[in-house]
Amino acid sequence: MVDELLQIIRSQRITLEEDLALWKGGKNGKFEVKEAYELLISHSTLLFPKKGIWVENVPSKLAFFAWEATWGRVLTLDRLQKRGWQLPNRCYLCGMDEENVNHLLIHCTVARVLWGIVLGLVGAQWVFPETVKEAIVSWKGSFVGKKREKIWRSIPLFIFWTVWKERNRLAFRGGGVSYTES
C-alpha cells in the first residue's frame, strides 16, 4: 500500500510554471455561484426527508419533534453537556449507554422493544440505520399499499414521540422501565 502511494507521488511531474485556477464545473467554463451551489447540493449524501416528517394527519408537535431529532437538536443529555450542564450522561431508558438522539430513538434496547413490537405486528423486518435522518429516509412503505402508506409513514414519528415522552417521564418523575423480550 505504501509502495503504491510512493509510485503515484513519484509519477507526478512538478513544473516551474505558475499555477492556474480553473473552474471545470460550469457550462461555459466560467465560475458562477449558482452552479457551484448546485454542484455542492447534488453531492449531498442525504437530503432532508421532509416527506417523511410532514406526514398528513400527524399532530404538528410530533412532526416538529421529528424535525428537531433529524437535525440532532433534541435536548438529550449529550446536548445539555455541550451547553455547559454538569450532568452524568446515561440513557434514562436503558441506563447503559450515553444518551444522544440516535441512541435514544433508535438504538436503545428499550426503544428497540417498541420498534420490534410495531414491526412484528406487520411481519416486517428492518435493518436499523445509524441516525434518525436515515431512519426516516429508509422507512419505505410500498408493500403496505396506497391506502395505508400515510399511516405507515407516520409510524416512526409516533415511535420517536412515545420514546421521548417515556424518557422525560423517567427523567423528571423517576422510576424505571419494565418490559419482557419475547
HELIX and SHEET records of a PDB file:
HELIX    1   1 VAL A    2  SER A   11  1                                  10    
HELIX    2   2 VAL A   33  SER A   42  1                                  10    
HELIX    3   3 LYS A   50  ILE A   53  1                                   4    
HELIX    4   4 SER A   60  THR A   70  1                                  11    
HELIX    5   5 LEU A   77  LYS A   82  1                                   6    
HELIX    6   6 VAL A  101  ASN A  102  1                                   2    
HELIX    7   7 HIS A  103  HIS A  107  3                                   5    
HELIX    8   8 THR A  109  VAL A  122  1                                  14    
HELIX    9   9 VAL A  132  SER A  138  1                                   7    
HELIX   10  10 SER A  142  VAL A  144  5                                   3    
HELIX   11  11 LYS A  146  ARG A  173  1                                  28    
END                                                                             
